[in-house]
């Protein structure tokens, strides 16, 4: 998962492909096609960890649905999927 996150910081093409994912299965398939060994469990575990590490302000934004909560780590994986029902962002 860390390799995918690192790649997403610089690869706008892969970011765009993942933005088009309609669900978590699609996102995992796109990541695997790009050469990353990730599973749904990896993805959900990462997202759960991110939720636990959000600041109070970020939690307010996410809970209130008033915008995107982004920190250095979530920019790579969660912010692009903020409109997807399988992303907690």
C-alpha positions in Angstrom: 0.0 0.0 0.0 2.9 2.3 0.8 4.3 2.0 -2.7 0.9 2.9 -4.2 0.6 5.9 -2.0 4.1 7.1 -3.0 3.2 6.7 -6.7 -0.1 8.6 -6.3 1.7 11.7 -5.0 3.4 12.2 -8.4 1.3 10.2 -10.9 -1.6 12.3 -12.1 -2.5 9.7 -14.7 -3.0 7.0 -12.0 -4.9 9.5 -9.8 -7.3 10.1 -12.7 -7.8 6.4 -13.3 -8.6 5.9 -9.6 -11.0 8.9 -9.6 -13.0 7.0 -12.2 -13.4 3.9 -9.9 -17.0 3.3 -9.1 -16.3 1.1 -6.1 -13.5 -0.4 -4.0 -13.3 -3.4 -6.2 -12.7 -1.2 -9.2 -10.0 0.8 -7.3 -8.2 -2.4 -6.3 -8.4 -3.7 -9.9 -6.9 -0.4 -11.2 -4.1 -0.5 -8.6 -3.3 -4.1 -9.4 -3.3 -3.4 -13.2 -0.8 -0.6 -12.4 1.5 -3.2 -10.7 0.6 -2.8 -7.1 -0.1 -5.7 -4.8 -3.1 -4.4 -2.8 -6.3 -6.0 -1.5 -9.6 -4.6 -0.4 -8.5 -5.4 3.2 -5.3 -3.4 2.7 -7.3 -0.5 1.4 -9.9 -0.6 4.2 -7.2 -1.0 6.9 -5.4 2.0 5.6 -8.5 4.1 5.5 -9.5 3.0 9.0 -6.0 4.1 10.2 -6.4 7.4 8.5 -9.7 8.0 10.2 -8.2 7.4 13.6 -5.4 9.9 12.8 -7.6 12.8 11.6 -7.4 16.0 13.5 -10.4 17.4 15.3 -10.9 19.9 12.4 -10.6 17.2 9.8 -13.2 15.1 11.7 -15.6 18.0 11.8 -15.2 18.5 8.0 -15.7 14.8 7.3 -18.6 14.4 9.7 -20.3 17.6 8.5 -19.8 16.9 4.8 -18.7 20.4 4.2 -15.6 19.7 2.2 -12.6 17.5 1.8 -10.4 16.7 4.8 -6.9 16.4 3.5 -3.6 15.9 5.3 -0.3 14.8 3.8 -1.2 11.1 3.8 -4.9 11.3 2.7 -4.1 13.5 -0.3 -2.7 10.4 -2.0 -5.6 8.0 -1.5 -8.7 9.3 0.1 -9.2 12.8 -1.2 -9.6 11.7 -4.8 -12.3 9.3 -3.7 -14.2 11.7 -1.5 -17.3 11.4 -3.6 -17.3 7.6 -3.5 -19.5 5.7 -1.0 -16.6 3.3 -0.3 -14.3 6.0 0.9 -14.7 7.4 4.5 -13.4 10.8 3.5 
